[in-house]
Amino acid sequence: MIKTDILIIGAGPTGLFTVFEAGLLKLKCHLIDALPQAGGQCSEIYPKKPIYDIPAYPEILAGDLTEKLLEQCKQFEPGFTLGERAETIEKQEDGSFIVTTNRGTKHQAPVVAIAGGLGSFEPRKPLIDNILSFEDKGVEYIIKNPEIYRNKRVVIAGGGDSALDWSIFLSDVAKEVTLIHRRNEFRGHLDSVEKVQELKNKGKINLVTPAEVMNIVGHHKVEAVVVSQSQHIEKEFEIECDHFIPLFGLSPKLGPIANWGLEIEKNAIKVNNALDYQTNIPGIFAIGDVNTYPGKLKLILCGFHEATLMCQAAYQIINPGKKYVLKYTTVSGIDGFDGTRKEAPKAVVKAIE
């Protein structure tokens, strides 16, 4: 059983900043995320895309924002359960909650903060009749460990940044990389498109367009894919491979959280925005893009604000009757749970003779 003060569902920007704000109040946090790394959409979907509305950053890449948030909250030693989805929640007699993941990992906390962004991300799967029977047998929708593709034959399908970037990366890892897209044009960063063109010219990436994977061939594991190519005359052929990776993006869904008894409106969780972003269940909060209330704006900076107020309410639940005196960090400094301390240099008092 993993025990903490605030259990955060979602390790995106809002969830990570919650760790920092909770740490200022001496509250420990643990985060659960279905993705294999922290950062949410910023890490998984658009790490190389610039964000222009983060205070003090005229421009910052989404991946760099994640790194800075992780650096900021590191001193408060958050725990992480990654690659697992929060599945069930049970309220205990003492008022705390036990949240269990799809892999059976149990977490207990007096406060639960749902910071799941647009929800748990599930891969968009191509309409191939036998694809389900090859999942984890050569078909992967998310690349978690690139090393499993070393010296293997890999077919990637897709036309966005993920398909382009992973084709580039795996060209130095895999024995053979084939990129298939149903159009000739790709929707990705220009530098990525140009890099794929360069690697194609060097023979390091096989490019098949316009084409689609229609079927998967193999006994107990992927051995080849059947490709339909339509230029002037449609034709079908097989490409031998060890892995087929369709990268068609991720679809956000509330998932099991939708069955927790929370008040839901248009796939978002209703909260009390007049006070602390608490849901209809006391002790459970929803912050960031996952919540809804009159005037809601789905912006990262709004999630930061909501996280700050939520932590104040969480403090009162965990420390009933105890008053917290707000102090500016420039005055109080920051004491990390790792023993570090940050503070502004003190003024030197010295007489002028």
N, C-alpha and C positions, 0 to 999 in steps of 0.2 A: 504494500500500500504506500503510494507516494503522498505525503502530507505537506500541505503548504497553506499560506494565508489566503492568497488569491489564485484561483485556478483560471487561467486564460485560455479560451478556446479560439485558436487562431494566432499564428506567429507572424502576421504581417506588420506593417508600420505602426498601426494603432496598438496592437498587442505588445510590440516591443517597447513603445514609449510608455505603456502602462507599467512595465517593469520599473522604469526609471522613476516615475511619479510615486509608485508604491514604495520604492526603496527610500525615498525622502521621508516617508512616514514609518520607516522601519518595518515594512511589510514584505514578506518573501513571496515570490511568484513562481509558478510553474506553467509552462505553455504546452498545449497539444496542437499539432497540425498534421493534416493528412498528407501534406507535401513532404518530401525528404529533406528539405532545408528551410530555414527561416526566411522571411521576406514576403511571403504571399505572392500576389501577382507581380510585384516589383522584381522578384527573383526568378519566378517561373515563366512569366509570359513576356515581360518587356524590360529586362535588365539593362538593355542598351539604349532605351528611349529616355529623352530628357524630360524632366518635370520642371515647370517654371513658376509654380505657386507655393513653394516651401519657403517660409520666412527666412530671411538672411541668405538664401541661395538664389541668385538670379537664374541659375540653371544648374541642375544636378541630375545625373543619370540615376534611374530607379535602382539599379544594382548598387551604386555608390551610397545612396540614401540608406539602403538596408545595412550596409557595412558600418556606416556612421551610427545608426541606431543601435546596432549590436555592440559597438565600441562604447557608446554612452551608457548602456545598461549593464555592461560586463561587470562593473564593480559591485553590482547587487546580486551577482551569482544566480541568475535564473536557471531553473531546470527545464529540460526539453523532452517531450515525447513526440518524435517526428516520424512521419511515415505511417501514422495511425490516426483513425478517425474517431472522434468522440461519438459513442454509440448510444449509451443509456445514462440516465441520471436518477439517483434515488435520494430522497431527503431522509436524514437520520433524526432520531429522537432529540439529539442535542442541537438540531437546527442546521447542522452541516450537510454537505452534499457529497455523494460518492459518484464519480463519473467513470464509466468503464469504456475502454476503446474497443474497436472491432477485433483487436488482438488479445483482449482480456486484461490489459493493463488497467489497474484501479488507482484512482486519485481521490483524495479527500480534502475538502476545504470548506470553510464557513462562508466563503464568497466565491461565486462563479461569474466571470466576465466573458461574455460571448463577443469576441472581436473577429468574427469569421469573414469579414469582408463581404463579398457577394455570396458566400457560402463555401462549402467544400467543393473543390474542383474535380470533376470527373472527365476523363478523356472522351473526346468525340470520336466514335468508332466508325470506320468505313462500313458500308453496306456490303459486306462479303459474307456469304452464307455460312462458311465453315470457320470463320475467324475465332469464334469463342473456344473451339476445341484446341486451338493452338496457343492460347494465352499461357504465358510462362513456359512455353515449349518452343520459343523462338520468336513469338510475337510480343512486343513491348510497346506501350503507349507513352511511357516516360523513361528517359535514360537516367538511371540512378548511379550506375557504376560503369563508366566507359571501358574499363579494363576487360569486361566480359566479351567485348567485341574484338579484342586483340587477335590479329591474324585470322579473322573470320570474314565471311562474305556477307555484306550488309546491304539490304535494300531499304531506302527511306522514301516515304511518300509524303508529299506536302509542298506548299508553295510559299510559306511564310518564313519569318525569321528563325523559328526553331528548326525547321527542316534545312534551311540554308546553313545555319551556324553549326548544327550537328554534323552535317555532311562535310563541312570544312574541317571540323575537329577530328572526326573519325578517319579522315583521309590519311592521317599520320598514325592511326592505330590499327584499323582494319586491313585485312588482306585486299579487299575490294569493296568499294562504295558505289552504289547506284542510286541516283536521285530521280524519282518519278513524279511528274506533276501533270495535271490534266490540262494545263494551259502552257503556252510558250513563255508567257510573262509571269514573273514572280513578284509577290507583294512583300518586299523586305527592304532592309537597308541597302542603299546603292553599293556601299563598299563590300557587303556580303555577296550581292549578286555578281559583282565584278570579280571577287575572289573565287567564286564557284566557276565562273567562266575561265579564269586563269588555270584552275586545277583541272578543268575539263580539257583544256588545250594541252596540258602536260600529261594527260592520260591518268590522272589520279582520282578523278570522279567520272563515272559513266552517267550521262544525262539522257533521260528518255522522256521526250515531250512531243506533242500533247498525248498523254497516255494515262491509263488507270489500271490498278491492280484489281483483277476480277475474281481471282481464286487463289487458294494456297494449296500447295502439294506437299505431301510428306507422310511418313509412317511414324507416329508418336512424336515427331518434331518437324519443324519447318525444313524442307529440302529445296523448295523452289516456289516462285510465285508466277501466276499466269497473268500476263499483261496484255491489255488491249490498246493498241496504238491507232489513232485516227488522224491521218494526214490527208492524203487524197483517197486512199483505199484503206478501210479498217482491216487490221490484221491482229491475230493473237499469237503470242509466243511465250515461252517459259524463260525465266531467269533463275538460274541455280543460286541459292543463298542459304545461309545458316540462320539469319535473323531478318525479320520484316518489322520495320518501325514506322507505323503511320502516325505522323505528327500533324493532326488537323485541329489543334487547339484544345482548350479545356472548357467545359461547360459548367458554370457555377450553379449549385443547388444547395438549399438549406440542409438537405439530407436528413439524418435521424433527428437532428435538433427540432425539426418541424413536428415531431411527435412527443415533445417534452411538456406539452400543456401550456406553451407560451401563446400569447395572443399574436397572431400572424396577420399581416395585411400586405397583399401583393408581394409575397415571397420575402418580406422583411419583418422584423420583430418590433412590435409597438412598445414604446418606452415612455416614461414620464420625463419629458425634457425640461419641465419647469423646475426640477430639483436635481436629480442625480442619474437619470437614464436607467432607472430600475424598471424591470419588466413587471408583468402582473403577478409574478412569483417573487416574494421578498427574498433578497439575498442573491438573486440572479439578475445581472445587468447585461445590457447589450449596447455596444459602442462601435463607432465607425460605420462603414457602409452597410452592415448587416441590420441596422435599426431603422426605424421610421418614426416621424413625428411631424406636426405641422411646421412647414418651413425648412425641412431637412435638406441639407446639401451634401452630396456624396463626394466629399473632398478629404484628402489626407489631413489637412490642417484642422478640419472640423473634428476628425477622429481624435486628434491630439487633445483638443479642448475637452471633448467628452470624457476622455480617459482621466484627465486631471480632476474633474468634478466627481467622477465615479469613485476614484481612490479615496477622496475625502469621506464619501458615504460609507465605503468599505471599512475605513478606519473606525467609524462609529459602531458598526456592526461587530467588529472584532474586539474593540475596546469600549464597551458600553459605559456611558457616564464619564469617560475620560475626555477632557478637552484638549484638542490639538491647537497649539498656537502657531499660526502661519508665520514663517520667517523667510525673508529673501535669501536665496542661496549665496548671494554676494556677501551677506552678513553672517549666516550660520555655517557656510561651507558645506561640504558633503562628506559624510563618513560611509565608506563602502563596507559591505559585508565581508569583503576580502581583506580588511584591515587597512586599506588605503584611505587617505584623507586629502580632499581638495579644498583649498581656501584661498581667498584673495590675500595678497601681501598686506600685512598690517602696517599702518602708518607709523613712522618713527617719530617719537616725540623728542625734540631736542631744542634747547634754547639757542637763540641767536645772540652771540656776545657782541 
